[in-house]
Amino acid sequence: MIKKTLAIFFAVIFLMLKKIFVKENRTPHKTMDNLSNNLHSIFLYISFPIIYTSWFDIQLYNININFPLFLILFLNIVMIIRYFNPQMLVTKNSQVNILKYINKFGLILFITNWIVFSFGFAISVLLILILNNIFYTFIISQIKKQKEQAEFKKQFGEEGRYSKEEIVSKHILNLFESNRDVTSITKTDVKKQYRNMAKKYHPDVYKGSEKDKFTSINQSYNFLLDFLK
C-alpha cells in the first residue's frame, strides 16, 4: 500500500507540475514570491524526513498520516515552482550545508538500517535520499528555465516559449552579429568578440537608434560565458 501510494505521488508530481502548476507568463507577486522563497529554504528541512517517514505505515489515532505528509510536501513544491523568484537562484550557504548534512545523515541511516533491519530496507533509504536530491534539482531546474525565459523576453521583447537552443542562438546572433554553431565557439571567442562589440556600441561612441544595444550585448556576453562553463 505504501509503495503504491508513493508511486502515485511521484507520478502526479512529475506529470502535473509542469502542465498545470508552472506559470508561463507570470507577473511578480511580492507576498507570494516571498512565501515561495521561504518555502524553498524550508523544503530542504522537511523533504527528506517526510519521504523517509512515509516509508513506514504510521498511524495516529487510527489515521494513516502518509497522505497529509505527501500533501504538505506536494503543496510546498507547487508553491515554489508557481511563485519562483530570482533570489532562489542565489547560492545560499546554509542551504548548501543543509543538503550536505542531509546526505551524510542519509548515508548513516543506510548503514544503520542495513545492520538493524536488512540490506533491502537500507537500499530503500538510499533511494529516498536520491529522490530527495532529484526533487531539489528538479525545482532548481524549473526555476532556472522560467527565469531564463523571462530574461529572454525582457531583453529581446519576443513573446512565446523558446527552447534552450533558440535562446542560445539568439544570444550568439546578438553578440557575433552572425549565426554561428555554438560548438565552434569558445569562451576566448566570446571575450574577444565582446571587446569588439563594446567598443562599437559603447554609449560614448555609438550614435545609432539601438539605444539599449550595449546593455543587450552585456547580457548576451554574460549568458554565453555562463553557458560555456
C-alpha positions as CSV (number, residue, x, y, z in Angstrom):
1,M,0.0,0.0,0.0
2,I,2.8,2.4,0.9
3,K,4.8,1.7,-2.2
4,K,1.7,2.1,-4.4
5,T,0.9,5.4,-2.7
6,L,4.5,6.6,-3.2
7,A,4.4,5.6,-6.9
8,I,1.2,7.5,-7.5
9,F,2.5,10.5,-5.6
10,F,5.7,10.8,-7.6
11,A,3.9,10.2,-10.9
12,V,1.4,13.0,-10.0
13,I,4.3,15.4,-9.2
14,F,6.3,14.9,-12.3
15,L,3.4,14.7,-14.7
16,M,1.3,17.6,-13.3
17,L,3.7,20.2,-12.0
18,K,4.9,21.3,-15.4
19,K,1.5,21.1,-17.1
20,I,-0.7,22.7,-14.5
21,F,1.2,24.5,-11.8
22,V,4.0,26.2,-13.7
23,K,3.0,29.6,-14.8
24,E,4.3,30.5,-18.3
25,N,3.9,34.3,-18.2
26,R,3.5,35.2,-14.6
27,T,3.8,38.7,-13.1
28,P,5.7,39.2,-9.8
29,H,3.6,39.0,-6.6
30,K,5.6,40.3,-3.7
31,T,3.8,38.4,-0.9
32,M,3.6,35.0,-2.7
33,D,7.1,35.3,-4.0
34,N,8.5,35.9,-0.5
35,L,6.4,33.0,0.7
36,S,7.8,30.8,-2.1
37,N,11.4,31.9,-1.3
38,N,10.9,30.9,2.3
39,L,9.3,27.6,1.4
40,H,12.3,26.9,-0.9
41,S,14.5,27.0,2.2
42,I,12.0,25.0,4.3
43,F,11.9,22.3,1.6
44,L,15.4,21.2,2.5
45,Y,14.5,20.7,6.1
46,I,11.2,18.7,5.6
47,S,11.6,16.8,2.3
48,F,13.9,14.0,3.4
49,P,12.1,13.4,6.8
50,I,8.7,13.4,5.1
51,I,9.8,10.9,2.4
52,Y,11.6,8.8,4.9
53,T,8.7,8.8,7.4
54,S,6.2,7.9,4.6
55,W,8.0,4.6,4.1
56,F,6.5,3.4,7.4
57,D,2.9,2.8,7.9
58,I,2.5,5.2,10.7
59,Q,-0.9,5.6,12.4
60,L,-2.0,8.5,14.5
61,Y,-5.4,8.0,16.3
62,N,-6.1,5.2,13.8
63,I,-5.5,7.6,10.9
64,N,-2.7,6.9,8.4
65,I,-0.6,10.1,8.3
66,N,1.1,9.4,4.9
67,F,-1.4,11.3,2.9
68,P,-1.2,14.5,4.9
69,L,2.6,14.3,4.7
70,F,2.5,13.8,1.0
71,L,0.1,16.7,0.7
72,I,2.4,19.1,2.7
73,L,5.4,18.2,0.5
74,F,3.4,18.4,-2.7
75,L,1.9,21.9,-1.9
76,N,5.4,23.0,-0.8
77,I,6.8,22.1,-4.2
78,V,3.8,23.6,-6.1
79,M,4.2,26.9,-4.3
80,I,8.0,27.1,-5.0
81,I,7.5,26.3,-8.7
82,R,4.4,28.5,-9.2
83,Y,5.8,31.6,-7.5
84,F,9.5,31.4,-8.3
85,N,11.8,34.5,-7.9
86,P,15.4,35.1,-8.8
87,Q,16.5,35.1,-5.2
88,M,16.0,31.4,-5.1
89,L,18.9,31.0,-7.6
90,V,21.3,32.9,-5.3
91,T,23.7,30.4,-3.7
92,K,22.7,30.2,0.0
93,N,25.5,28.7,2.1
94,S,23.0,27.5,4.7
95,Q,21.1,25.6,2.1
96,V,24.2,24.0,0.6
97,N,25.3,22.9,4.1
98,I,21.9,21.6,5.0
99,L,21.9,19.4,1.8
100,K,25.4,18.1,2.7
101,Y,24.3,17.3,6.2
102,I,21.1,15.5,5.0
103,N,23.2,13.4,2.5
104,K,25.6,12.5,5.3
105,F,22.8,11.6,7.7
106,G,21.1,9.6,4.9
107,L,24.2,7.5,4.5
108,I,24.4,6.9,8.2
109,L,20.7,5.8,8.1
110,F,21.6,3.5,5.2
111,I,24.3,1.7,7.2
112,T,22.2,1.6,10.4
113,N,19.1,0.2,8.6
114,W,21.4,-2.4,6.9
115,I,22.7,-3.6,10.3
116,V,19.4,-3.4,12.2
117,F,16.8,-4.4,9.5
118,S,18.0,-5.7,6.1
119,F,20.0,-4.7,3.1
120,G,16.8,-4.3,1.1
121,F,15.4,-1.8,3.5
122,A,18.7,0.0,3.6
123,I,18.6,0.3,-0.2
124,S,15.1,1.9,0.1
125,V,16.6,4.6,2.4
126,L,19.3,5.2,-0.3
127,L,16.6,5.5,-2.9
128,I,14.8,8.0,-0.7
129,L,18.0,10.1,-0.4
130,I,18.4,10.0,-4.2
131,L,14.8,11.1,-4.7
132,N,15.2,14.0,-2.3
133,N,18.2,15.2,-4.3
134,I,16.2,14.7,-7.5
135,F,13.3,16.8,-6.1
136,Y,15.7,19.7,-5.2
137,T,17.4,19.5,-8.6
138,F,14.1,19.5,-10.4
139,I,12.9,22.5,-8.5
140,I,16.1,24.5,-9.3
141,S,16.0,23.5,-13.0
142,Q,12.4,24.7,-13.3
143,I,13.1,28.0,-11.7
144,K,16.2,28.5,-14.0
145,K,14.1,27.7,-17.0
146,Q,11.4,30.2,-16.0
147,K,14.0,32.9,-15.2
148,E,15.7,32.3,-18.5
149,Q,12.5,32.7,-20.4
150,A,11.6,35.9,-18.5
151,E,15.1,37.4,-19.1
152,F,15.0,36.5,-22.8
153,K,11.6,38.1,-23.3
154,K,12.7,41.2,-21.5
155,Q,16.0,41.5,-23.4
156,F,14.6,40.8,-26.9
157,G,11.0,41.7,-26.5
158,E,9.8,38.5,-28.1
159,E,6.7,36.7,-26.7
160,G,6.3,32.9,-26.8
161,R,8.1,29.9,-25.4
162,Y,11.6,29.3,-26.7
163,S,13.8,26.2,-26.5
164,K,17.3,26.3,-25.0
165,E,18.8,26.0,-28.5
166,E,16.7,29.0,-29.7
167,I,17.8,31.2,-26.8
168,V,21.5,30.3,-27.2
169,S,21.3,31.0,-31.0
170,K,19.7,34.4,-30.3
171,H,22.4,35.4,-27.9
172,I,25.1,34.3,-30.4
173,L,23.5,36.3,-33.1
174,N,23.2,39.3,-30.8
175,L,26.9,39.2,-29.8
176,F,28.5,38.0,-33.0
177,E,26.1,39.6,-35.4
178,S,26.0,36.3,-37.4
179,N,24.7,32.8,-37.0
180,R,27.4,30.5,-35.6
181,D,27.5,27.0,-34.4
182,V,27.7,27.0,-30.6
183,T,30.0,24.0,-30.7
184,S,32.6,26.1,-32.5
185,I,32.6,28.9,-30.0
186,T,34.9,29.1,-27.0
187,K,35.0,31.4,-24.0
188,T,38.0,33.1,-25.6
189,D,36.0,33.8,-28.7
190,V,33.2,35.3,-26.6
191,K,35.5,37.6,-24.7
192,K,37.3,38.8,-27.8
193,Q,34.0,39.5,-29.6
194,Y,32.6,41.2,-26.6
195,R,35.6,43.7,-26.5
196,N,35.0,44.5,-30.2
197,M,31.3,45.0,-29.7
198,A,31.7,47.0,-26.6
199,K,34.0,49.4,-28.5
200,K,31.5,49.6,-31.3
201,Y,28.3,50.1,-29.3
202,H,29.6,51.9,-26.2
203,P,27.2,54.8,-25.4
204,D,30.0,57.4,-25.7
205,V,30.7,56.2,-29.3
206,Y,27.5,54.7,-30.7
207,K,25.0,57.2,-32.1
208,G,22.6,54.8,-33.7
209,S,18.9,54.1,-33.0
210,E,19.5,50.9,-30.8
211,K,20.0,52.7,-27.5
212,D,19.9,49.6,-25.4
213,K,22.3,47.7,-27.6
214,F,25.2,48.0,-25.3
215,T,23.2,46.6,-22.4
216,S,21.9,43.8,-24.5
217,I,25.4,42.9,-25.6
218,N,26.5,42.7,-21.9
219,Q,23.6,40.4,-21.2
220,S,24.4,38.1,-24.1
221,Y,28.1,38.1,-23.1
222,N,27.3,37.0,-19.5
223,F,24.8,34.4,-20.8
224,L,27.2,32.8,-23.2
225,L,30.1,32.8,-20.7
226,D,27.8,31.0,-18.2
227,F,26.5,28.6,-20.9
228,L,30.1,27.7,-22.0
229,K,31.2,26.8,-18.5
